[in-house]
Every structure is written in structure tokens, then in C-alpha cells.
């Protein structure tokens, strides 16, 4: 039996990169999927290509998040899982002294507040499903303290901490909340990353190769499934052994 047979899953940031890979993997595992993204044209094209439904969202706008989750809930007839993948970087390549407060606030609004608000909006549907799963996509940058990426690193550290608190709050509803921390993955969103940072990762991993989206999909699929029904509040680093914790 497919691991996610008949599951109804919403994935934010699903238009491309890791989010699209998660959606494709979930569909292959038997789930019905809604993807959400601020990139509406790309999101609609991806949804059509992979057999998902699409809901636009701006994770910096609370009303947009509410509307997105409501649309996904209606389209799928409920929600069993939420993957909080949508995020922005914006601070890459800048030292802490060069960051401006507006950039900091934007990153926190999307990555941290957006994750909280999406989970809050999905809570009634996840509670009603009786097998709710939340998977927050963090980053191993928060585990090793990546330099010149402060706002993003801080936001992902907050997501890790929030995962543990949410797990305790939602456990009585039978909802699990876990986080996955990928390493530097080869996707559109990391094309700006300098070659020396990519090289640092490849050389520092126990498995010395470039990380690709498929490397992360198994962990996310597992955490959405019945196999992880008693796993909650946990952080799974998927980075080829660059960080071990």
C-alpha cells in the first residue's frame, strides 16, 4: 500500500525546487496534493503538470494564508498534512552589519510567522482528520551557524524551536509536528550561492556529493505517513552528514 494513500496534503512553496519535489513524491505515494506559492504562473503550471491543485499565497500576509488554506481544504475535502516549505532567503551574502531591519522583518514574517499562521489556519482541518501531520522545513544552516546569512539562519532556528512547542500543544489532538533540516540543495533558490559555499558542503559531508531534492523527499514522506505516527517534536537533518547531531 502506498505510504500516503488517500492523504490530503498542502505544501507551501510548491511551485518549484524542494516544494515541487515534495509534491511529486507525495502524489507518487498516493496522496492528493494542493500546492501554494506566491509565484502564481509557475504554481499553476506545476499543479497542472503533476496533477495537484493550486492556491495562491503570500506568506507575509495573514489574510492570504487564511484564504489559501481554506481553498486547499475545500478543494481536497479536508487536510491530513501540511508541509511548511515556503520561505525566502534575502540575507544571503550580507554580513550582519549590512542587513537592514526591513530585510530582517520580511524574512521573519515569511519564514517564521508564515509557518505559524499556516499551521494555525490548518489546525481545524488537521484536528478533524484524526491523523494530522505538520512538517516544517528548516535548514541545517541553523545547526552550524552559517555566516553571511543571518536573517535566514535565525528564522530557521526559530522554526526548529517552534516545531517543538507546537508538537507539545497539538499532541493531544493526535497531530504530529516535526522538522526537516536539509543541507544546501541544488535548486533554483540556491543558484545565487557562491561556488565556494557549495564546495564547502560537498567536501564536508560524510557522503561527498551535491545534494538534490530527491534526497529530502523520503524524510518528508515518512513524517507525513502512519509510520511516523508516534514521532513528534523531532528534527531530522538531511544533509549527507555535513552536520551530525
C-alpha positions in Angstrom: 0.0 0.0 0.0 1.4 3.5 -0.9 2.6 5.3 2.2 0.3 8.3 1.7 -2.7 6.6 0.2 -5.7 8.9 0.3 -3.9 11.6 2.4 -4.8 15.2 1.6 -1.7 17.4 1.8 -1.0 21.1 1.4 2.6 22.1 0.5 3.6 25.8 0.6 6.3 27.0 -1.7 5.3 24.2 -4.1 5.8 25.9 -7.4 9.4 24.8 -7.8 12.5 23.3 -6.2 12.1 21.3 -3.0 8.4 22.1 -2.7 7.7 20.7 -6.1 9.8 17.6 -5.4 7.8 17.1 -2.1 4.5 17.4 -4.0 5.6 14.9 -6.7 6.8 12.4 -4.1 3.5 12.7 -2.1 1.5 12.1 -5.2 3.6 9.1 -6.1 2.9 7.8 -2.6 -0.8 8.0 -3.1 -1.7 11.5 -1.7 -3.9 14.2 -3.2 -1.9 17.4 -3.0 -2.5 21.2 -3.1 0.5 23.4 -3.7 0.6 27.0 -2.7 3.0 29.7 -3.8 3.4 33.4 -4.4 4.6 32.6 -7.9 1.2 32.1 -9.4 2.1 31.4 -13.0 4.7 28.9 -12.1 2.5 27.4 -9.4 -0.4 26.8 -11.8 1.9 25.3 -14.4 3.4 22.9 -11.8 0.0 21.9 -10.5 -1.2 21.1 -14.0 1.9 19.2 -14.8 2.0 17.0 -11.7 -1.8 16.6 -11.0 -2.1 18.8 -8.0 -4.4 21.8 -7.2 -3.1 25.3 -6.8 -3.8 28.0 -4.3 -2.0 31.4 -4.4 -0.5 32.6 -1.2 1.7 35.4 0.2 3.1 34.1 3.4 3.8 37.6 4.6 0.0 38.4 4.6 -2.2 36.7 7.2 -5.4 37.1 5.2 -3.7 35.5 2.2 -2.7 32.5 4.3 -6.2 32.1 5.6 -7.7 32.2 2.1 -5.1 29.7 0.8 -5.7 27.1 3.5 -9.4 27.5 3.1 -9.1 27.0 -0.7 -6.9 23.9 -0.3 -9.2 22.4 2.4 -12.2 22.9 0.1 -10.5 21.5 -3.0 -9.2 18.4 -1.2 -12.2 17.8 1.1 -10.1 18.2 4.2 -6.4 18.2 5.2 -4.3 15.4 6.7 -1.0 17.0 6.3 0.7 20.4 5.9 4.3 20.9 4.7 5.5 24.4 5.7 8.1 24.7 2.9 7.6 28.3 1.6 10.4 30.6 2.7 12.7 33.4 1.5 16.4 33.9 2.0 17.0 37.6 1.1 20.0 38.0 3.5 22.4 35.8 1.6 26.0 37.1 1.1 25.5 40.0 3.6 27.3 40.4 6.9 25.2 41.1 9.9 26.2 44.8 9.9 25.0 45.2 6.3 21.5 43.8 6.9 18.7 46.4 7.2 15.7 46.0 9.5 13.3 45.8 6.6 15.0 42.7 5.2 15.2 41.1 8.7 11.5 41.7 9.2 10.5 40.4 5.8 12.4 37.1 6.3 10.9 36.7 9.8 7.4 37.5 8.6 7.5 34.9 5.8 9.6 32.1 7.3 8.5 32.2 11.0 5.2 34.0 11.3 4.1 32.4 8.0 4.8 28.9 9.3 2.9 29.6 12.5 -0.1 31.2 10.7 -0.3 28.4 8.1 -0.4 25.8 10.9 -3.0 27.8 12.8 -5.2 28.1 9.7 -4.9 24.4 9.0 -5.5 23.3 12.6 -9.3 22.7 12.4 -8.9 20.5 9.3 -5.9 18.7 10.8 -7.7 18.1 14.0 -10.8 16.8 12.1 -8.7 14.3 10.1 -7.6 12.4 13.2 -4.2 11.8 11.8 -2.8 15.3 11.2 0.8 15.8 10.3 2.8 19.0 10.1 6.3 19.0 8.6 8.3 22.2 8.9 11.2 22.7 6.5 14.1 24.2 8.5 17.7 24.3 7.4 21.0 22.9 8.6 22.4 26.4 8.4 20.8 26.9 11.8 22.7 23.9 13.2 26.2 25.0 12.2 25.7 28.8 12.2 26.3 29.6 8.5 27.8 33.1 8.2 26.6 35.9 5.9 23.1 34.6 6.1 21.9 35.8 9.5 18.3 36.6 9.0 17.6 33.3 7.2 19.6 31.3 9.8 17.8 33.0 12.7 14.4 32.3 11.1 15.2 28.6 10.6 16.4 28.4 14.2 13.1 29.8 15.2 11.2 27.3 13.1 13.1 24.4 14.8 12.2 25.8 18.3 8.6 26.4 17.2 8.3 22.9 16.0 9.0 21.5 19.5 6.5 23.9 21.1 3.8 23.1 18.6 4.3 19.4 19.0 3.5 19.7 22.7 0.5 21.9 22.1 -1.0 19.8 19.3 -0.2 16.3 20.5 -3.5 16.0 22.4 -5.2 16.4 19.1 -3.3 13.5 17.6 -1.3 15.9 15.4 2.4 15.4 15.0 4.8 18.3 14.3 8.3 17.6 13.1 11.0 19.5 11.2 13.4 18.5 8.4 16.7 20.4 8.0 18.1 20.0 4.5 21.6 20.9 3.6 22.5 23.1 0.7 20.4 21.6 -2.1 20.7 22.2 -5.8 17.5 24.1 -6.7 16.6 27.4 -8.3 16.6 29.2 -5.0 20.3 28.3 -4.3 21.7 29.4 -7.7 22.9 32.6 -6.1 25.1 30.7 -3.6 28.8 31.1 -4.4 30.8 28.1 -5.6 33.0 28.1 -2.5 30.0 27.5 -0.3 28.8 24.6 -2.5 32.3 23.2 -2.3 32.4 23.6 1.5 29.3 21.4 1.7 30.4 18.7 -0.7 33.8 18.4 0.9 32.4 18.5 4.5 29.7 15.8 4.0 30.2 12.2 5.0 28.6 11.5 1.6 30.8 13.7 -0.7 28.4 14.8 -3.4 25.9 17.5 -4.3 22.5 17.3 -2.5 19.4 17.2 -4.8 15.7 17.5 -3.9 15.1 13.7 -4.1 17.5 13.3 -1.2 15.0 15.1 1.1 11.7 13.7 -0.2 11.9 10.4 1.7 12.2 12.1 5.1 9.2 14.3 4.4 7.1 11.5 3.0 7.9 9.4 6.1 6.9 12.1 8.5 3.6 12.6 6.7 2.8 8.9 7.0 1.4 6.5 9.5 4.9 5.1 10.0 5.7 8.3 11.9 2.5 8.4 14.0 4.5 8.4 17.3 7.3 10.7 16.1 6.8 14.3 17.1 8.8 17.3 18.1 11.8 16.0 16.3 14.4 17.5 13.9 15.7 15.3 11.1 18.8 16.7 9.5 19.1 15.5 5.9 22.4 16.8 4.6 24.7 13.8 3.8 26.3 14.1 7.2 27.6 17.7 6.9 26.0 18.2 10.4 25.5 15.4 12.8 23.6 16.0 15.9 
